Amino acid sequence: MINTIAAFALGIAGVGCLYSSWKDRLPAQLRPTLLGWLLLIASGYFAIRASGAEFGTTLIVTAPALVAWLLVATNLELRQAKVRKRKATEKVESIETDGTRSLSRHLLLFVITVPLSAAAATLFSVALARALPFSYVSHLAFAILLMPFLWGCAAYWALADSKLARPVVTIVVLGLIGVVTAGL
């Protein structure tokens, strides 16, 4: 019981440290980034001691994300969108563009973010789950919990990065690592 309480307390404190350093609420020399990661590692140790390797590892992967989501949700600010009203006398300029270039870019982004990222996330999460000392059912549960997280991270990175080659190469390499490691 004490291991469970220690795991949750250290996990919440670790995510809190990372969140406060991310929000720049503290001066640069006082940002507790390293402390936050060390607290999360200690939380993982106590979670594994409390629940065993199978459920403790799953807890390590999912609990910090939930705590971070709660911290972000508590600081949510709902703002009204500022709409600039156009005067009736203002001229509206129309820009003539070739729609095929935009369409091809968006189709490429779709292929990268949906099938490629999903396949790579699935293969890598299965390979990682098979590498851990779990039972078959726990391998399956761990892969099912990890896959959407990896897929979301890969898709977000592909859409946010200015150089598309970086996320694409990384996603393909992780997928190939998954294929080779999992023996599929």
PyMOL commands that set and color helices and strands:
alter all, ss='L'
color gray80, all
select helices_A, chain A and resi 2-22+28-30+33-74+99-131+136-160+165-182
alter helices_A, ss='H'
color red, helices_A
deselect
rebuild
show_as cartoon
